[in-house]
């Protein structure tokens, strides 16, 4: 597929010349101002590369490419600069926002070489994303599914924490960092290492002896040890390990969206865990936040305000009797799912996932599922 490249310059004749020179090599689009360039980016993107003139009215090249970085962080950015703009251009490159700059006038051969390297850089960025999304996260989903089979209640809690973390990050305009929801999803896998009786007593709300309580409190560290051995999950492991740790002064009194990825993730997960402890007792989001304020939990006011407006899963579940073909993700098993020969395929309380559904339907081709069976469905 031909790479798409956007050129932005306030000289129409220059854009016409670039289009004539490069249209056989790339899919070229042009704009004569920063504002128009942003409209083209939104309407016709994604672009592998955006090339901008430095000196333009109202919005210069550095400002325009800064906005491109916010809207399309994977797009490679290049400045095409006149000699008079050299110092300003060098400053923009040194700030890390620009892939490289080219001096005007730039001959076609040099421009083609620079664009070729930029397109290659874009391909590398996207190859890494594909590896992350389809390999790493796919492998991690297996861990999450295992948690669902072994401890359905811990799995459901992890799902709630993930929703809270995503909603909090959105409400506070903190950006979209893949590590935060992943850390929330994996935050409860340490429960797998606990004795079954200890986990069961905790889920039932029973008082634990001191030794078992200390063992329970170590579940974040146990989860982190499991994750430490997986490449690229070092930050995720650190976030998971700190979910019950006291927040730092910077996390409590600083601006959440100004924190680095690790500190911000720790703050979001810590807040989600504290919030979930309150709402699982049956209270509303408003009551949960009031309890957190009363308990003097050290959370930033912005976090508490966002939690107050957070949608929580308070809807009732309807009991239904269904067959395997009607089973869908999000349903919760009200009884163990059994084979006709008496083997337990999934425990009661398990929330159905896409992966679990695929496995069950695969199993049903060789081992018949006992039907009908009861599930609970949200409405």
C-alpha positions as CSV (number, residue, x, y, z in Angstrom):
1,X,0.0,0.0,0.0
2,X,1.3,3.5,-0.9
3,X,2.2,5.6,2.1
4,X,0.0,8.7,2.7
5,X,1.9,12.0,3.3
6,X,0.5,15.4,4.2
7,X,2.4,18.5,3.2
8,X,1.5,21.9,4.8
9,X,2.8,25.1,3.4
10,X,1.4,28.6,2.8
11,X,2.9,28.7,-0.7
12,X,0.5,27.0,-3.1
13,X,3.0,26.9,-5.9
14,X,5.5,25.0,-3.8
15,X,2.8,22.4,-2.9
16,X,1.9,22.0,-6.6
17,X,5.6,21.3,-7.4
18,X,5.9,18.8,-4.6
19,X,2.7,17.0,-5.7
20,X,4.0,16.7,-9.3
21,X,7.4,15.4,-8.1
22,X,6.1,12.8,-5.6
23,X,2.7,11.6,-6.7
24,X,4.2,8.5,-8.3
25,X,5.9,7.5,-5.0
26,X,3.4,8.5,-2.3
27,X,-0.3,9.3,-1.8
28,X,0.1,13.1,-1.4
29,X,-2.3,15.5,0.3
30,X,-1.7,19.2,0.9
31,X,-2.9,22.1,3.0
32,X,-2.0,25.8,2.9
33,X,-2.3,26.5,6.7
34,X,-2.0,24.8,10.0
35,X,-5.7,24.9,10.6
36,X,-6.5,23.4,7.2
37,X,-3.8,20.8,7.8
38,X,-5.5,19.7,11.0
39,X,-8.8,19.3,9.2
40,X,-7.2,17.2,6.5
41,X,-5.5,15.1,9.2
42,X,-8.8,14.4,10.9
43,X,-10.7,13.8,7.6
44,X,-8.2,11.8,5.6
45,X,-5.8,10.3,8.1
46,X,-4.0,8.3,9.3
47,X,-0.9,9.7,7.6
48,X,2.5,8.0,7.8
49,X,4.3,11.4,7.6
50,X,3.3,15.1,8.0
51,X,5.7,17.6,6.5
52,X,5.2,21.3,7.5
53,X,6.7,24.6,6.6
54,X,8.1,26.5,9.7
55,X,7.0,30.0,9.0
56,X,3.3,30.2,8.5
57,X,0.7,32.9,9.6
58,X,-1.4,32.3,12.8
59,X,0.2,28.8,13.5
60,X,3.8,28.1,12.8
61,X,5.2,24.7,11.9
62,X,6.3,23.8,15.4
63,X,2.9,24.6,16.8
64,X,1.1,22.8,14.1
65,X,3.2,19.7,14.4
66,X,2.7,19.8,18.2
67,X,-1.1,19.5,17.6
68,X,-0.4,16.7,15.0
69,X,1.5,14.8,17.8
70,X,-1.6,15.1,20.1
71,X,-4.0,13.9,17.4
72,X,-1.8,11.3,15.7
73,X,1.1,10.4,18.0
74,X,2.4,7.6,15.6
75,X,2.6,9.9,12.6
76,X,6.2,10.9,11.8
77,X,6.7,14.7,11.7
78,X,9.2,16.7,9.5
79,X,9.8,20.4,9.2
80,X,10.7,21.9,5.8
81,X,12.4,25.1,6.9
82,X,14.0,28.2,5.4
83,X,17.4,29.3,6.6
84,X,15.9,32.3,8.5
85,X,14.0,29.8,10.8
86,X,17.0,27.7,11.6
87,X,17.3,28.5,15.3
88,X,13.6,28.0,16.0
89,X,13.6,24.8,14.0
90,X,16.6,23.4,15.9
91,X,14.8,24.2,19.2
92,X,11.7,22.3,18.0
93,X,13.8,19.2,17.0
94,X,15.8,19.2,20.3
95,X,12.5,19.2,22.2
96,X,11.9,15.8,20.7
97,X,8.7,16.7,18.7
98,X,10.2,16.4,15.2
99,X,11.8,13.5,13.3
100,X,14.0,15.7,11.3
101,X,14.1,19.0,9.4
102,X,14.9,19.8,5.8
103,X,16.2,23.1,4.5
104,X,14.5,25.0,1.7
105,X,15.0,24.7,-1.2
106,X,15.1,20.9,-1.0
107,X,15.8,18.9,-4.1
108,X,13.6,15.9,-5.0
109,X,16.3,13.3,-4.4
110,X,16.9,14.5,-0.9
111,X,13.2,14.9,-0.2
112,X,12.5,11.3,-1.4
113,X,15.4,9.9,0.8
114,X,14.1,11.7,3.9
115,X,10.5,10.6,3.3
116,X,11.6,7.0,2.7
117,X,13.3,7.0,6.1
118,X,10.3,8.6,7.7
119,X,7.9,6.0,6.2
120,X,10.2,3.3,7.4
121,X,10.1,4.8,10.9
122,X,6.3,4.8,10.8
123,X,6.3,1.1,9.7
124,X,8.6,0.3,12.7
125,X,6.3,2.1,15.1
126,X,3.2,0.2,13.8
127,X,5.0,-3.1,13.7
128,X,5.8,-2.7,17.4
129,X,2.1,-1.8,18.1
130,X,1.0,-5.0,16.3
131,X,3.4,-7.1,18.3
132,X,2.2,-5.5,21.5
133,X,-1.5,-5.8,20.7
134,X,-1.6,-9.2,19.1
135,X,1.2,-11.1,20.9
136,X,1.9,-9.5,24.3
137,X,-1.7,-8.6,25.2
138,X,-3.0,-11.8,23.7
139,X,-0.7,-13.8,26.0
140,X,-1.7,-11.7,29.0
141,X,-5.4,-12.4,28.2
142,X,-4.7,-16.0,28.8
143,X,-3.6,-15.2,32.4
144,X,-6.7,-13.1,32.9
145,X,-8.9,-16.0,31.6
146,X,-7.1,-18.4,34.0
147,X,-8.0,-16.1,36.9
148,X,-11.6,-16.2,35.7
149,X,-11.7,-20.0,35.8
150,X,-9.9,-20.3,39.2
151,X,-11.4,-17.3,41.1
152,X,-14.4,-15.8,39.3
153,X,-15.0,-13.2,42.0
154,X,-11.4,-11.9,41.7
155,X,-11.8,-11.8,37.9
156,X,-15.0,-9.8,38.2
157,X,-13.2,-7.4,40.5
158,X,-10.4,-6.9,38.0
159,X,-12.9,-6.2,35.3
160,X,-14.5,-3.5,37.5
161,X,-11.1,-2.0,38.3
162,X,-10.3,-1.8,34.6
163,X,-13.5,0.1,33.8
164,X,-12.9,2.5,36.7
165,X,-9.3,3.2,35.6
166,X,-10.3,3.8,32.0
167,X,-13.2,6.1,33.1
168,X,-11.0,8.1,35.5
169,X,-8.3,8.6,32.9
170,X,-10.9,9.9,30.4
171,X,-12.6,12.2,32.9
172,X,-9.3,13.7,33.9
173,X,-8.0,14.0,30.3
174,X,-4.9,12.0,31.1
175,X,-4.6,10.4,27.7
176,X,-4.8,6.8,26.6
177,X,-2.0,4.7,28.0
178,X,-2.3,0.9,27.3
179,X,-0.4,0.1,30.5
180,X,-3.1,1.5,32.9
181,X,-6.1,-0.7,32.0
182,X,-3.8,-3.7,31.5
183,X,-2.4,-3.2,35.1
184,X,-6.0,-3.0,36.4
185,X,-6.9,-6.2,34.5
186,X,-3.9,-8.0,36.0
187,X,-4.1,-6.5,39.5
188,X,-5.9,-9.5,41.0
189,X,-3.9,-12.4,39.6
190,X,-1.9,-12.6,42.8
191,X,-4.9,-14.3,44.3
192,X,-4.0,-17.4,42.3
193,X,-1.0,-17.9,44.7
194,X,-3.1,-17.8,47.8
195,X,-4.5,-20.8,49.6
196,X,-8.0,-21.5,48.3
197,X,-9.5,-21.2,51.8
198,X,-7.9,-17.8,52.4
199,X,-9.2,-16.4,49.1
200,X,-12.7,-17.8,49.9
201,X,-12.8,-16.3,53.4
202,X,-11.8,-12.9,51.9
203,X,-14.4,-13.0,49.2
204,X,-17.0,-13.9,51.9
205,X,-16.0,-10.9,54.0
206,X,-14.8,-13.1,56.9
207,X,-12.2,-12.0,59.4
208,X,-8.8,-13.6,58.7
209,X,-6.1,-14.6,61.2
210,X,-3.0,-12.3,61.2
211,X,-0.9,-14.7,59.2
212,X,-3.5,-15.2,56.5
213,X,-4.2,-11.5,56.5
214,X,-0.5,-10.8,55.8
215,X,-0.5,-13.4,53.1
216,X,-3.6,-11.8,51.5
217,X,-2.0,-8.3,51.7
218,X,1.0,-9.7,49.7
219,X,-1.1,-10.5,46.7
220,X,0.0,-7.4,44.7
221,X,3.7,-8.3,45.2
222,X,3.0,-11.9,44.1
223,X,1.2,-10.6,41.0
224,X,4.2,-8.3,40.2
225,X,6.6,-11.2,40.5
226,X,4.5,-13.2,37.9
227,X,4.6,-10.2,35.5
228,X,8.2,-9.2,36.0
229,X,9.3,-12.1,33.8
230,X,7.2,-10.9,30.8
231,X,9.1,-8.4,28.6
232,X,7.6,-4.9,28.2
233,X,5.5,-5.4,31.4
234,X,8.0,-3.8,33.9
235,X,5.9,-0.7,34.3
236,X,2.6,-2.7,34.5
237,X,4.2,-4.9,37.2
238,X,5.3,-1.8,39.2
239,X,1.7,-0.4,39.0
240,X,0.2,-3.7,40.1
241,X,2.6,-4.0,43.1
242,X,1.8,-0.5,44.4
243,X,-2.0,-0.8,44.3
244,X,-2.3,-0.7,48.1
245,X,0.7,1.4,48.9
246,X,0.5,5.0,50.2
247,X,0.6,7.6,47.5
248,X,3.5,10.0,47.2
249,X,3.3,13.8,47.8
250,X,3.5,14.4,44.0
251,X,0.6,12.0,43.4
252,X,-1.6,13.5,46.1
253,X,-0.9,17.2,45.5
254,X,0.2,17.3,41.9
255,X,-1.8,17.5,38.7
256,X,-2.7,13.9,37.7
257,X,-2.1,14.5,33.9
258,X,1.4,15.9,34.6
259,X,2.6,12.7,36.2
260,X,4.8,10.2,34.4
261,X,3.1,7.0,33.1
262,X,4.1,4.8,36.0
263,X,3.1,7.3,38.8
264,X,-0.2,8.1,37.0
265,X,-1.0,4.4,36.6
266,X,-0.3,3.8,40.3
267,X,-2.6,6.7,41.3
268,X,-5.4,5.5,39.0
269,X,-5.3,1.9,40.2
270,X,-5.0,2.9,43.9
271,X,-8.0,5.1,43.5
272,X,-10.0,2.4,41.7
273,X,-9.2,-0.1,44.4
274,X,-10.3,2.2,47.2
275,X,-13.4,3.1,45.3
276,X,-14.4,-0.5,44.6
277,X,-14.1,-1.4,48.2
278,X,-16.8,1.1,49.0
279,X,-19.2,0.4,46.1
280,X,-19.1,-3.4,46.6
281,X,-20.8,-2.9,49.9
282,X,-23.9,-1.7,48.0
283,X,-23.4,2.1,48.1
284,X,-23.7,4.7,45.4
285,X,-20.7,6.5,43.8
286,X,-21.6,9.6,45.8
287,X,-21.7,7.6,49.1
288,X,-18.5,5.9,48.2
289,X,-16.7,9.2,47.7
290,X,-18.1,10.6,50.9
291,X,-16.8,7.6,52.8
292,X,-13.4,8.0,51.2
293,X,-13.3,11.7,52.3
294,X,-14.4,10.8,55.8
295,X,-11.8,8.1,56.0
296,X,-9.2,10.7,55.0
297,X,-7.9,8.6,52.2
298,X,-5.1,10.6,50.5
299,X,-6.5,11.1,47.1
300,X,-6.3,14.3,45.0
301,X,-9.5,16.3,45.0
302,X,-9.7,16.0,41.2
303,X,-9.7,12.2,41.5
304,X,-12.4,12.3,44.2
305,X,-14.5,14.6,42.1
306,X,-14.1,12.3,39.1
307,X,-15.0,9.2,41.2
308,X,-18.2,10.9,42.4
309,X,-19.4,11.1,38.8
310,X,-18.2,7.6,37.8
311,X,-20.8,5.3,36.4
312,X,-20.9,2.1,38.5
313,X,-22.4,-1.3,37.7
314,X,-25.4,-1.3,39.9
315,X,-27.8,-2.9,37.5
316,X,-29.6,-6.1,38.4
317,X,-29.0,-9.4,36.7
318,X,-31.9,-11.5,35.4
319,X,-31.8,-15.2,35.9
320,X,-32.2,-17.1,32.6
321,X,-32.0,-20.8,31.5
322,X,-30.2,-21.0,28.1
323,X,-28.4,-23.3,25.7
324,X,-24.7,-23.0,24.8
325,X,-25.6,-21.4,21.4
326,X,-27.2,-18.5,23.3
327,X,-24.3,-17.9,25.7
328,X,-22.7,-14.5,25.2
329,X,-19.8,-12.5,26.7
330,X,-20.7,-10.6,29.9
331,X,-23.2,-13.2,31.1
332,X,-22.5,-14.8,34.5
333,X,-22.9,-18.5,35.2
334,X,-25.4,-19.1,38.0
335,X,-24.3,-22.7,38.3
336,X,-21.3,-24.8,37.3
337,X,-21.2,-25.5,33.6
338,X,-21.0,-29.3,33.3
339,X,-20.4,-31.8,30.6
340,X,-22.9,-34.6,30.2
341,X,-20.4,-37.0,31.8
342,X,-20.1,-34.8,34.9
343,X,-16.9,-32.8,34.3
344,X,-17.0,-29.2,35.5
345,X,-16.1,-27.0,32.5
346,X,-16.5,-23.6,34.2
347,X,-17.4,-22.7,37.8
348,X,-20.5,-20.9,39.0
349,X,-20.0,-17.1,39.2
350,X,-17.7,-17.0,36.2
351,X,-18.2,-14.1,33.8
352,X,-18.2,-15.3,30.2
353,X,-15.4,-13.9,28.0
354,X,-14.9,-14.1,24.2
355,X,-12.0,-16.5,24.8
356,X,-14.0,-18.7,27.2
357,X,-16.9,-18.8,24.7
358,X,-14.6,-20.0,21.9
359,X,-13.1,-22.7,24.0
360,X,-16.5,-24.0,25.2
361,X,-17.8,-24.1,21.6
362,X,-14.7,-26.0,20.6
363,X,-15.2,-28.4,23.4
364,X,-18.8,-29.0,22.5
365,X,-17.8,-30.5,19.2
366,X,-16.2,-33.5,21.1
367,X,-17.7,-33.2,24.6
368,X,-21.4,-32.4,25.0
369,X,-22.3,-29.6,27.4
370,X,-25.2,-30.3,29.7
371,X,-28.0,-28.1,28.6
372,X,-29.9,-26.0,29.5
373,X,-28.0,-24.2,32.2
374,X,-28.6,-21.1,34.3
375,X,-26.9,-17.7,33.7
376,X,-27.5,-14.2,35.0
377,X,-27.8,-11.4,32.4
378,X,-27.5,-7.6,33.1
379,X,-30.4,-5.5,31.9
